[in-house]
Amino acid sequence: MSGGNSGRLRVEWTPGSDRLTGVCFCGAQRQADDPVEIWRWLLAHPDHYRQDPQAA
């Protein structure tokens, strides 16, 4: 299910475990057991598209 650039933030659950994967719109990913940790990371993640000089 991961991949693509839909402009959305996602949290994916790994079946058979307590692991969650946060997926940023830029493609960056982070895994954790705590959903609060995942959402904090996603919401605090840098705005990569604004750092791109071509995106002005």
C-alpha distance matrix in Angstrom:
0.0 3.8 6.6 9.1 12.0 12.1 14.7 13.0 12.8 10.2 10.7 8.3 10.5 10.9 12.7 16.2 16.7 17.4 15.1 13.0 11.0 11.9 10.3 13.0 13.2 14.9 12.1 14.0 12.6 14.7 14.8 17.5 18.8 20.2 18.3 21.2 20.9 17.2 18.3 21.4 19.7 17.4 20.4 22.7 20.5 22.6 22.5 21.8 22.4 25.9 26.7 26.3 29.9 28.7 27.0 30.4
3.8 0.0 3.8 7.0 9.7 10.7 12.8 11.5 11.0 9.0 9.9 8.4 11.2 11.6 14.3 17.6 17.3 17.6 14.6 12.3 9.4 9.8 7.4 10.0 10.4 11.5 8.4 10.3 9.2 11.9 12.8 15.9 17.9 19.2 17.5 20.0 19.1 15.4 16.6 19.3 17.1 14.9 18.1 19.9 17.4 19.3 19.3 18.4 19.2 22.7 23.3 23.0 26.6 25.7 24.1 27.5
6.6 3.8 0.0 3.8 6.8 8.8 11.1 11.0 11.4 10.6 12.4 11.7 14.8 15.3 18.0 21.3 21.0 21.1 18.0 15.5 12.2 11.7 8.5 9.7 8.9 9.4 6.6 9.6 10.0 13.4 15.1 18.5 20.9 21.9 20.1 22.2 21.1 17.3 18.2 20.6 18.1 15.5 18.5 20.1 17.1 18.3 17.8 16.3 16.7 20.4 21.0 20.1 23.6 22.4 21.0 24.6
9.1 7.0 3.8 0.0 3.8 6.0 8.9 9.8 11.4 11.5 14.3 14.2 17.6 18.6 21.2 24.6 24.3 24.2 21.2 18.3 15.1 13.9 10.2 10.2 8.0 8.7 7.5 11.1 12.4 16.0 18.1 21.3 23.7 24.4 22.1 23.9 23.0 19.2 19.4 21.7 19.4 16.4 18.8 20.5 17.5 18.1 16.8 15.4 14.9 18.7 19.6 18.4 21.7 20.0 18.5 22.0
12.0 9.7 6.8 3.8 0.0 3.8 5.6 7.7 9.9 11.3 14.6 15.4 19.1 20.6 23.4 26.9 26.2 25.6 22.5 19.3 16.0 13.9 10.2 8.8 5.6 6.6 7.1 10.7 12.7 16.3 18.9 21.9 24.4 24.5 22.0 23.2 22.4 18.8 18.4 20.3 18.1 14.8 16.7 18.3 15.4 15.6 13.8 12.5 11.7 15.3 16.7 15.6 18.8 17.2 15.3 18.6
12.1 10.7 8.8 6.0 3.8 0.0 3.8 5.4 8.6 10.0 13.7 14.8 18.5 20.6 23.1 26.7 26.1 25.4 22.7 19.3 16.4 14.1 10.8 9.5 6.3 8.9 9.7 12.9 14.4 17.5 19.7 22.3 24.4 24.1 21.2 22.4 22.2 18.6 17.5 19.8 18.3 14.7 16.0 18.3 16.0 16.6 14.6 14.3 13.2 16.5 18.5 17.8 20.9 19.3 16.7 19.7
14.7 12.8 11.1 8.9 5.6 3.8 0.0 3.8 7.0 9.8 13.5 15.6 19.3 21.7 24.5 28.0 26.9 25.6 22.9 19.3 16.4 13.5 10.4 8.1 4.7 7.6 9.7 12.1 13.9 16.8 19.3 21.6 23.9 23.1 20.1 20.7 20.4 17.1 15.6 17.4 16.0 12.3 13.0 15.2 13.2 13.5 11.3 11.7 10.6 13.5 15.9 15.7 18.8 17.7 14.8 17.3
13.0 11.5 11.0 9.8 7.7 5.4 3.8 0.0 3.8 6.4 10.1 12.4 16.1 18.9 21.6 24.9 23.9 22.4 19.9 16.2 13.8 10.8 8.4 6.9 5.1 8.9 10.0 11.8 12.6 14.9 17.0 18.9 20.8 19.9 16.7 17.5 17.6 14.2 12.6 14.9 14.0 10.2 11.2 14.0 12.5 13.9 12.5 13.5 13.3 15.9 18.1 18.5 21.8 21.1 18.2 20.6
12.8 11.0 11.4 11.4 9.9 8.6 7.0 3.8 0.0 3.8 7.1 10.1 13.6 16.4 19.4 22.5 21.0 19.3 16.7 13.0 10.7 7.4 5.9 4.9 5.7 9.1 9.5 10.1 10.1 11.8 13.7 15.3 17.2 16.2 13.1 13.9 13.9 10.5 9.0 11.5 10.6 6.9 8.5 11.4 10.2 12.5 12.2 13.5 14.3 16.6 18.4 19.4 22.9 22.8 20.0 22.4
10.2 9.0 10.6 11.5 11.3 10.0 9.8 6.4 3.8 0.0 3.8 6.3 9.9 12.8 15.6 18.8 17.6 16.0 13.7 10.0 8.0 5.7 5.1 6.7 8.2 11.2 10.4 10.8 9.6 10.8 11.8 13.3 14.8 14.3 11.3 13.0 13.2 9.6 9.0 12.3 11.4 8.4 10.8 13.7 12.6 15.4 15.6 16.5 17.5 20.1 21.6 22.5 26.1 25.9 23.3 25.9
10.7 9.9 12.4 14.3 14.6 13.7 13.5 10.1 7.1 3.8 0.0 3.8 6.7 9.9 12.7 15.7 14.1 12.3 10.2 6.5 5.5 4.5 6.2 8.9 11.4 13.9 12.4 12.0 9.6 9.5 9.4 10.3 11.3 11.0 8.2 10.7 11.0 7.5 8.0 11.5 11.0 9.0 11.7 14.5 13.8 17.1 18.0 18.9 20.5 22.9 24.1 25.2 28.9 28.9 26.5 29.1
8.3 8.4 11.7 14.2 15.4 14.8 15.6 12.4 10.1 6.3 3.8 0.0 3.8 6.6 9.3 12.5 11.5 10.7 8.6 5.6 5.1 6.4 7.7 11.2 13.3 15.5 13.2 13.1 10.3 10.4 9.3 10.6 11.3 12.1 10.1 13.3 13.4 10.1 11.4 14.8 14.0 12.4 15.4 17.8 16.8 20.0 20.9 21.3 22.8 25.6 26.5 27.2 31.0 30.8 28.6 31.5
10.5 11.2 14.8 17.6 19.1 18.5 19.3 16.1 13.6 9.9 6.7 3.8 0.0 3.8 6.1 9.0 8.0 7.5 6.2 4.7 6.4 9.0 11.1 14.6 17.1 19.1 16.5 16.0 12.7 11.9 9.7 10.1 9.6 11.1 9.8 13.5 13.8 11.2 13.1 16.4 15.9 15.0 17.9 20.2 19.5 22.9 24.2 24.6 26.4 29.1 29.8 30.7 34.5 34.4 32.3 35.2
10.9 11.6 15.3 18.6 20.6 20.6 21.7 18.9 16.4 12.8 9.9 6.6 3.8 0.0 3.8 6.4 5.8 7.0 5.6 6.1 7.6 11.0 12.8 16.6 19.1 20.5 17.5 16.9 13.4 12.6 9.8 10.6 10.2 12.7 12.5 16.2 15.9 13.5 16.0 19.0 18.0 17.5 20.8 22.6 21.6 24.8 26.3 26.3 28.2 31.0 31.4 32.1 35.9 35.8 34.0 37.1
12.7 14.3 18.0 21.2 23.4 23.1 24.5 21.6 19.4 15.6 12.7 9.3 6.1 3.8 0.0 3.8 5.5 7.9 8.2 9.4 11.3 14.6 16.3 20.1 22.3 24.0 21.0 20.6 17.2 16.4 13.5 13.8 12.5 15.0 14.8 18.6 18.8 16.8 19.0 22.1 21.5 20.9 24.0 26.1 25.2 28.5 29.8 29.9 31.6 34.5 35.1 35.7 39.5 39.2 37.4 40.4
16.2 17.6 21.3 24.6 26.9 26.7 28.0 24.9 22.5 18.8 15.7 12.5 9.0 6.4 3.8 0.0 3.8 7.2 8.7 11.1 13.6 17.1 19.2 23.0 25.5 26.9 23.8 23.1 19.5 18.1 14.8 14.4 12.5 15.4 16.1 19.8 19.9 18.4 20.9 23.7 23.2 23.2 26.3 28.1 27.4 30.8 32.5 32.6 34.5 37.4 37.7 38.4 42.3 42.2 40.4 43.5
16.7 17.3 21.0 24.3 26.2 26.1 26.9 23.9 21.0 17.6 14.1 11.5 8.0 5.8 5.5 3.8 0.0 3.8 5.5 8.5 11.4 14.9 17.5 21.2 24.1 25.4 22.4 21.1 17.4 15.4 11.8 10.9 8.9 12.1 13.2 16.8 16.5 15.5 18.3 20.8 20.3 20.7 23.7 25.3 24.8 28.3 30.2 30.5 32.7 35.3 35.5 36.6 40.4 40.6 38.9 41.8
17.4 17.6 21.1 24.2 25.6 25.4 25.6 22.4 19.3 16.0 12.3 10.7 7.5 7.0 7.9 7.2 3.8 0.0 3.8 6.6 10.1 13.1 16.2 19.6 22.8 24.2 21.6 20.0 16.2 13.8 10.2 8.3 5.6 8.4 9.8 13.2 13.2 12.5 15.2 17.5 17.4 18.2 20.9 22.4 22.4 26.0 28.2 28.8 31.2 33.5 33.8 35.2 39.0 39.4 37.5 40.2
15.1 14.6 18.0 21.2 22.5 22.7 22.9 19.9 16.7 13.7 10.2 8.6 6.2 5.6 8.2 8.7 5.5 3.8 0.0 3.8 6.7 10.0 13.0 16.4 19.7 20.8 18.1 16.3 12.6 10.2 6.6 5.7 4.8 8.0 9.1 12.5 11.6 10.3 13.4 15.7 14.9 15.5 18.6 19.9 19.4 22.9 25.0 25.4 27.9 30.3 30.4 31.7 35.5 35.9 34.2 37.0
13.0 12.3 15.5 18.3 19.3 19.3 19.3 16.2 13.0 10.0 6.5 5.6 4.7 6.1 9.4 11.1 8.5 6.6 3.8 0.0 3.8 6.5 9.7 13.0 16.2 17.7 15.3 13.8 10.2 8.3 5.5 5.5 5.8 7.5 7.0 10.4 9.8 7.5 10.3 13.0 12.2 12.2 15.3 17.0 16.5 20.0 21.8 22.4 24.7 27.1 27.5 28.8 32.6 32.9 31.0 33.7
11.0 9.4 12.2 15.1 16.0 16.4 16.4 13.8 10.7 8.0 5.5 5.1 6.4 7.6 11.3 13.6 11.4 10.1 6.7 3.8 0.0 3.8 6.3 9.8 13.0 14.1 11.6 10.1 6.6 5.6 4.4 6.6 8.7 10.0 9.1 11.8 10.5 7.3 10.0 12.5 10.8 10.3 13.8 15.3 14.0 17.3 18.9 19.1 21.3 23.9 24.2 25.3 29.1 29.4 27.6 30.4
11.9 9.8 11.7 13.9 13.9 14.1 13.5 10.8 7.4 5.7 4.5 6.4 9.0 11.0 14.6 17.1 14.9 13.1 10.0 6.5 3.8 0.0 3.8 6.6 10.0 11.5 9.7 8.2 5.5 5.3 6.3 8.2 10.7 10.7 8.9 10.7 9.4 5.7 7.4 9.9 8.0 6.7 10.3 12.0 10.6 13.9 15.4 16.0 18.1 20.5 21.1 22.4 26.2 26.6 24.5 27.2
10.3 7.4 8.5 10.2 10.2 10.8 10.4 8.4 5.9 5.1 6.2 7.7 11.1 12.8 16.3 19.2 17.5 16.2 13.0 9.7 6.3 3.8 0.0 3.8 6.7 8.1 6.3 6.0 4.7 6.9 9.0 11.7 14.3 14.5 12.5 14.0 12.8 9.1 9.9 12.2 9.8 7.5 10.9 12.6 10.4 12.9 13.6 13.6 15.4 18.2 18.9 19.6 23.5 23.5 21.4 24.3
13.0 10.0 9.7 10.2 8.8 9.5 8.1 6.9 4.9 6.7 8.9 11.2 14.6 16.6 20.1 23.0 21.2 19.6 16.4 13.0 9.8 6.6 3.8 0.0 3.8 5.3 5.3 5.3 6.3 8.8 11.8 14.2 17.0 16.6 14.4 15.1 13.8 10.4 10.3 11.8 9.3 6.3 9.0 10.4 7.8 9.7 10.0 10.1 11.8 14.5 15.4 16.3 20.0 20.2 18.0 20.7
13.2 10.4 8.9 8.0 5.6 6.3 4.7 5.1 5.7 8.2 11.4 13.3 17.1 19.1 22.3 25.5 24.1 22.8 19.7 16.2 13.0 10.0 6.7 3.8 0.0 3.8 5.5 7.5 9.5 12.4 15.3 17.9 20.6 20.2 17.7 18.3 17.4 14.0 13.3 14.8 12.7 9.4 11.1 12.7 10.0 10.8 9.6 9.4 9.8 12.9 14.3 14.6 18.2 17.7 15.3 18.2
14.9 11.5 9.4 8.7 6.6 8.9 7.6 8.9 9.1 11.2 13.9 15.5 19.1 20.5 24.0 26.9 25.4 24.2 20.8 17.7 14.1 11.5 8.1 5.3 3.8 0.0 3.8 5.7 9.0 12.3 15.7 18.6 21.7 21.6 19.7 20.2 18.5 15.4 15.3 16.1 13.3 10.7 12.7 13.2 9.7 9.6 8.6 7.0 7.9 11.4 11.9 11.8 15.6 15.4 13.6 16.8
12.1 8.4 6.6 7.5 7.1 9.7 9.7 10.0 9.5 10.4 12.4 13.2 16.5 17.5 21.0 23.8 22.4 21.6 18.1 15.3 11.6 9.7 6.3 5.3 5.5 3.8 0.0 3.8 6.4 10.1 13.2 16.5 19.7 20.1 18.5 19.6 17.8 14.5 15.2 16.5 13.4 11.2 14.1 14.7 11.3 12.0 11.9 10.2 11.6 15.0 15.1 14.9 18.7 18.3 17.0 20.3
14.0 10.3 9.6 11.1 10.7 12.9 12.1 11.8 10.1 10.8 12.0 13.1 16.0 16.9 20.6 23.1 21.1 20.0 16.3 13.8 10.1 8.2 6.0 5.3 7.5 5.7 3.8 0.0 3.8 7.1 10.6 13.8 17.3 17.7 16.6 17.4 15.1 12.1 13.3 14.1 10.6 9.3 12.5 12.5 9.0 10.3 11.4 10.1 12.5 15.3 14.9 15.6 19.4 19.8 18.5 21.6
12.6 9.2 10.0 12.4 12.7 14.4 13.9 12.6 10.1 9.6 9.6 10.3 12.7 13.4 17.2 19.5 17.4 16.2 12.6 10.2 6.6 5.5 4.7 6.3 9.5 9.0 6.4 3.8 0.0 3.8 6.9 10.3 13.7 14.5 13.7 15.0 12.7 9.6 11.7 12.9 9.7 8.9 12.6 13.0 10.3 12.6 14.2 13.5 16.0 18.7 18.4 19.3 23.2 23.6 22.2 25.2
14.7 11.9 13.4 16.0 16.3 17.5 16.8 14.9 11.8 10.8 9.5 10.4 11.9 12.6 16.4 18.1 15.4 13.8 10.2 8.3 5.6 5.3 6.9 8.8 12.4 12.3 10.1 7.1 3.8 0.0 3.8 6.9 10.5 11.4 11.3 12.5 9.7 7.3 10.2 11.1 8.1 8.7 12.4 12.5 10.6 13.6 15.9 15.8 18.7 20.9 20.5 21.9 25.7 26.5 25.1 27.8
14.8 12.8 15.1 18.1 18.9 19.7 19.3 17.0 13.7 11.8 9.4 9.3 9.7 9.8 13.5 14.8 11.8 10.2 6.6 5.5 4.4 6.3 9.0 11.8 15.3 15.7 13.2 10.6 6.9 3.8 0.0 3.8 7.2 9.0 9.6 11.7 9.2 7.2 10.8 12.2 10.1 11.0 14.5 15.0 13.8 17.1 19.5 19.5 22.3 24.6 24.3 25.7 29.5 30.2 28.7 31.5
17.5 15.9 18.5 21.3 21.9 22.3 21.6 18.9 15.3 13.3 10.3 10.6 10.1 10.6 13.8 14.4 10.9 8.3 5.7 5.5 6.6 8.2 11.7 14.2 17.9 18.6 16.5 13.8 10.3 6.9 3.8 0.0 3.8 5.6 7.4 9.3 7.0 6.4 10.2 11.3 10.2 11.9 14.8 15.4 15.1 18.7 21.3 21.9 24.8 26.7 26.6 28.3 32.1 33.1 31.4 33.8
18.8 17.9 20.9 23.7 24.4 24.4 23.9 20.8 17.2 14.8 11.3 11.3 9.6 10.2 12.5 12.5 8.9 5.6 4.8 5.8 8.7 10.7 14.3 17.0 20.6 21.7 19.7 17.3 13.7 10.5 7.2 3.8 0.0 3.8 6.5 9.0 8.1 8.3 11.4 12.9 12.8 14.3 16.9 17.8 18.1 21.8 24.4 25.2 28.0 29.9 30.0 31.8 35.6 36.4 34.6 37.0
20.2 19.2 21.9 24.4 24.5 24.1 23.1 19.9 16.2 14.3 11.0 12.1 11.1 12.7 15.0 15.4 12.1 8.4 8.0 7.5 10.0 10.7 14.5 16.6 20.2 21.6 20.1 17.7 14.5 11.4 9.0 5.6 3.8 0.0 3.8 5.5 5.3 6.6 9.0 10.2 11.0 12.7 14.6 15.7 16.7 20.5 23.0 24.5 27.2 28.7 29.1 31.2 34.9 35.9 33.8 35.9
18.3 17.5 20.1 22.1 22.0 21.2 20.1 16.7 13.1 11.3 8.2 10.1 9.8 12.5 14.8 16.1 13.2 9.8 9.1 7.0 9.1 8.9 12.5 14.4 17.7 19.7 18.5 16.6 13.7 11.3 9.6 7.4 6.5 3.8 0.0 3.8 5.4 5.1 6.2 8.6 9.9 10.6 12.2 14.1 15.2 19.0 21.1 22.8 25.1 26.7 27.5 29.5 33.2 34.0 31.6 33.7
21.2 20.0 22.2 23.9 23.2 22.4 20.7 17.5 13.9 13.0 10.7 13.3 13.5 16.2 18.6 19.8 16.8 13.2 12.5 10.4 11.8 10.7 14.0 15.1 18.3 20.2 19.6 17.4 15.0 12.5 11.7 9.3 9.0 5.5 3.8 0.0 3.8 5.4 5.2 6.1 8.6 9.9 10.5 12.0 14.0 17.7 20.0 22.1 24.6 25.6 26.5 28.9 32.4 33.6 31.0 32.8
20.9 19.1 21.1 23.0 22.4 22.2 20.4 17.6 13.9 13.2 11.0 13.4 13.8 15.9 18.8 19.9 16.5 13.2 11.6 9.8 10.5 9.4 12.8 13.8 17.4 18.5 17.8 15.1 12.7 9.7 9.2 7.0 8.1 5.3 5.4 3.8 0.0 3.8 5.6 5.2 6.2 8.7 10.1 10.6 12.0 15.7 18.5 20.2 23.0 24.1 24.5 26.9 30.5 31.8 29.6 31.5
17.2 15.4 17.3 19.2 18.8 18.6 17.1 14.2 10.5 9.6 7.5 10.1 11.2 13.5 16.8 18.4 15.5 12.5 10.3 7.5 7.3 5.7 9.1 10.4 14.0 15.4 14.5 12.1 9.6 7.3 7.2 6.4 8.3 6.6 5.1 5.4 3.8 0.0 3.8 5.5 5.2 6.2 8.7 10.0 10.4 14.3 16.6 18.0 20.6 22.2 22.7 24.8 28.4 29.4 27.2 29.3
18.3 16.6 18.2 19.4 18.4 17.5 15.6 12.6 9.0 9.0 8.0 11.4 13.1 16.0 19.0 20.9 18.3 15.2 13.4 10.3 10.0 7.4 9.9 10.3 13.3 15.3 15.2 13.3 11.7 10.2 10.8 10.2 11.4 9.0 6.2 5.2 5.6 3.8 0.0 3.8 5.4 5.0 6.0 8.4 9.7 13.4 15.2 17.4 19.6 20.8 21.9 24.1 27.6 28.6 26.0 27.8
21.4 19.3 20.6 21.7 20.3 19.8 17.4 14.9 11.5 12.3 11.5 14.8 16.4 19.0 22.1 23.7 20.8 17.5 15.7 13.0 12.5 9.9 12.2 11.8 14.8 16.1 16.5 14.1 12.9 11.1 12.2 11.3 12.9 10.2 8.6 6.1 5.2 5.5 3.8 0.0 3.8 5.5 5.3 6.0 8.4 11.9 14.3 16.7 19.3 19.9 20.8 23.4 26.8 28.2 25.7 27.2
19.7 17.1 18.1 19.4 18.1 18.3 16.0 14.0 10.6 11.4 11.0 14.0 15.9 18.0 21.5 23.2 20.3 17.4 14.9 12.2 10.8 8.0 9.8 9.3 12.7 13.3 13.4 10.6 9.7 8.1 10.1 10.2 12.8 11.0 9.9 8.6 6.2 5.2 5.4 3.8 0.0 3.8 5.6 5.2 5.8 9.5 12.3 14.1 17.0 18.0 18.3 20.8 24.3 25.7 23.6 25.4
17.4 14.9 15.5 16.4 14.8 14.7 12.3 10.2 6.9 8.4 9.0 12.4 15.0 17.5 20.9 23.2 20.7 18.2 15.5 12.2 10.3 6.7 7.5 6.3 9.4 10.7 11.2 9.3 8.9 8.7 11.0 11.9 14.3 12.7 10.6 9.9 8.7 6.2 5.0 5.5 3.8 0.0 3.8 5.5 5.2 8.8 10.5 12.4 14.7 16.1 17.1 19.2 22.7 23.7 21.3 23.2
20.4 18.1 18.5 18.8 16.7 16.0 13.0 11.2 8.5 10.8 11.7 15.4 17.9 20.8 24.0 26.3 23.7 20.9 18.6 15.3 13.8 10.3 10.9 9.0 11.1 12.7 14.1 12.5 12.6 12.4 14.5 14.8 16.9 14.6 12.2 10.5 10.1 8.7 6.0 5.3 5.6 3.8 0.0 3.8 5.6 8.6 9.9 12.8 14.8 15.4 16.8 19.3 22.6 23.8 21.0 22.4
22.7 19.9 20.1 20.5 18.3 18.3 15.2 14.0 11.4 13.7 14.5 17.8 20.2 22.6 26.1 28.1 25.3 22.4 19.9 17.0 15.3 12.0 12.6 10.4 12.7 13.2 14.7 12.5 13.0 12.5 15.0 15.4 17.8 15.7 14.1 12.0 10.6 10.0 8.4 6.0 5.2 5.5 3.8 0.0 3.8 6.4 8.9 11.7 14.3 14.4 15.1 18.1 21.2 22.9 20.5 21.7
20.5 17.4 17.1 17.5 15.4 16.0 13.2 12.5 10.2 12.6 13.8 16.8 19.5 21.6 25.2 27.4 24.8 22.4 19.4 16.5 14.0 10.6 10.4 7.8 10.0 9.7 11.3 9.0 10.3 10.6 13.8 15.1 18.1 16.7 15.2 14.0 12.0 10.4 9.7 8.4 5.8 5.2 5.6 3.8 0.0 3.8 6.6 8.5 11.5 12.2 12.6 15.2 18.6 20.1 18.0 19.7
22.6 19.3 18.3 18.1 15.6 16.6 13.5 13.9 12.5 15.4 17.1 20.0 22.9 24.8 28.5 30.8 28.3 26.0 22.9 20.0 17.3 13.9 12.9 9.7 10.8 9.6 12.0 10.3 12.6 13.6 17.1 18.7 21.8 20.5 19.0 17.7 15.7 14.3 13.4 11.9 9.5 8.8 8.6 6.4 3.8 0.0 3.8 5.7 8.8 8.8 8.9 11.8 15.0 16.9 14.9 16.4
22.5 19.3 17.8 16.8 13.8 14.6 11.3 12.5 12.2 15.6 18.0 20.9 24.2 26.3 29.8 32.5 30.2 28.2 25.0 21.8 18.9 15.4 13.6 10.0 9.6 8.6 11.9 11.4 14.2 15.9 19.5 21.3 24.4 23.0 21.1 20.0 18.5 16.6 15.2 14.3 12.3 10.5 9.9 8.9 6.6 3.8 0.0 3.8 5.6 5.7 7.0 9.5 12.6 14.1 11.6 13.1
21.8 18.4 16.3 15.4 12.5 14.3 11.7 13.5 13.5 16.5 18.9 21.3 24.6 26.3 29.9 32.6 30.5 28.8 25.4 22.4 19.1 16.0 13.6 10.1 9.4 7.0 10.2 10.1 13.5 15.8 19.5 21.9 25.2 24.5 22.8 22.1 20.2 18.0 17.4 16.7 14.1 12.4 12.8 11.7 8.5 5.7 3.8 0.0 3.8 5.4 5.2 6.8 10.4 11.7 10.0 12.2
22.4 19.2 16.7 14.9 11.7 13.2 10.6 13.3 14.3 17.5 20.5 22.8 26.4 28.2 31.6 34.5 32.7 31.2 27.9 24.7 21.3 18.1 15.4 11.8 9.8 7.9 11.6 12.5 16.0 18.7 22.3 24.8 28.0 27.2 25.1 24.6 23.0 20.6 19.6 19.3 17.0 14.7 14.8 14.3 11.5 8.8 5.6 3.8 0.0 3.8 5.5 5.4 8.7 9.1 6.6 9.2
25.9 22.7 20.4 18.7 15.3 16.5 13.5 15.9 16.6 20.1 22.9 25.6 29.1 31.0 34.5 37.4 35.3 33.5 30.3 27.1 23.9 20.5 18.2 14.5 12.9 11.4 15.0 15.3 18.7 20.9 24.6 26.7 29.9 28.7 26.7 25.6 24.1 22.2 20.8 19.9 18.0 16.1 15.4 14.4 12.2 8.8 5.7 5.4 3.8 0.0 3.8 5.4 7.6 9.1 6.7 7.6
26.7 23.3 21.0 19.6 16.7 18.5 15.9 18.1 18.4 21.6 24.1 26.5 29.8 31.4 35.1 37.7 35.5 33.8 30.4 27.5 24.2 21.1 18.9 15.4 14.3 11.9 15.1 14.9 18.4 20.5 24.3 26.6 30.0 29.1 27.5 26.5 24.5 22.7 21.9 20.8 18.3 17.1 16.8 15.1 12.6 8.9 7.0 5.2 5.5 3.8 0.0 3.8 6.2 8.8 8.0 9.1
26.3 23.0 20.1 18.4 15.6 17.8 15.7 18.5 19.4 22.5 25.2 27.2 30.7 32.1 35.7 38.4 36.6 35.2 31.7 28.8 25.3 22.4 19.6 16.3 14.6 11.8 14.9 15.6 19.3 21.9 25.7 28.3 31.8 31.2 29.5 28.9 26.9 24.8 24.1 23.4 20.8 19.2 19.3 18.1 15.2 11.8 9.5 6.8 5.4 5.4 3.8 0.0 3.9 5.4 5.5 7.6
29.9 26.6 23.6 21.7 18.8 20.9 18.8 21.8 22.9 26.1 28.9 31.0 34.5 35.9 39.5 42.3 40.4 39.0 35.5 32.6 29.1 26.2 23.5 20.0 18.2 15.6 18.7 19.4 23.2 25.7 29.5 32.1 35.6 34.9 33.2 32.4 30.5 28.4 27.6 26.8 24.3 22.7 22.6 21.2 18.6 15.0 12.6 10.4 8.7 7.6 6.2 3.9 0.0 3.8 5.5 6.0
28.7 25.7 22.4 20.0 17.2 19.3 17.7 21.1 22.8 25.9 28.9 30.8 34.4 35.8 39.2 42.2 40.6 39.4 35.9 32.9 29.4 26.6 23.5 20.2 17.7 15.4 18.3 19.8 23.6 26.5 30.2 33.1 36.4 35.9 34.0 33.6 31.8 29.4 28.6 28.2 25.7 23.7 23.8 22.9 20.1 16.9 14.1 11.7 9.1 9.1 8.8 5.4 3.8 0.0 3.8 5.7
27.0 24.1 21.0 18.5 15.3 16.7 14.8 18.2 20.0 23.3 26.5 28.6 32.3 34.0 37.4 40.4 38.9 37.5 34.2 31.0 27.6 24.5 21.4 18.0 15.3 13.6 17.0 18.5 22.2 25.1 28.7 31.4 34.6 33.8 31.6 31.0 29.6 27.2 26.0 25.7 23.6 21.3 21.0 20.5 18.0 14.9 11.6 10.0 6.6 6.7 8.0 5.5 5.5 3.8 0.0 3.8
30.4 27.5 24.6 22.0 18.6 19.7 17.3 20.6 22.4 25.9 29.1 31.5 35.2 37.1 40.4 43.5 41.8 40.2 37.0 33.7 30.4 27.2 24.3 20.7 18.2 16.8 20.3 21.6 25.2 27.8 31.5 33.8 37.0 35.9 33.7 32.8 31.5 29.3 27.8 27.2 25.4 23.2 22.4 21.7 19.7 16.4 13.1 12.2 9.2 7.6 9.1 7.6 6.0 5.7 3.8 0.0
